[in-house]
Amino acid sequence: QVQLVESGGGLVQPGGSLRLSCAASGRTISGYHMGWYRQAPGKQRELVARITSAEYTNYADSVKGRFSISRDNAKNTVSLQMNSLKPEDTAVYYCNALNTGGTNYWGKGTLVTVSS
């Protein structure tokens, strides 16, 4: 079992930046593919960014060039640096861990609100 706890959400003005962190416990995440998803009100949860165990990354088209995902296996953490934030980035952001057996683990989420 892996427990995931997100932090770093909050209210930010358009054009601003936030850094989300996901702290994992229970097991080391070095062999897991890690990701950030988000869910806006009335919408389905969508993938924002993913980083594989080999540290390959991919991003949703809507955040390419603005967001950056990284991992620190020694600290068992994953981060999402979000720059040039837009109102449409407002959502609850969830950390995800996927193991080689196909099991998904989720955090409870952190709310990001982009508004002036």
Buried (B, 14 or more C-beta within 10 A) or exposed (E): EBEBBBBBBEEBEEEBEBEBBBBBEEBEBEEBBBBBBBBBEEEEBEBBBBBBBEEEEEBBEEBEEBBBBBBEBEEBBBBBBBBEBEEEBBBBBBBBBBBEEEEEBBBEBBEBBBEE
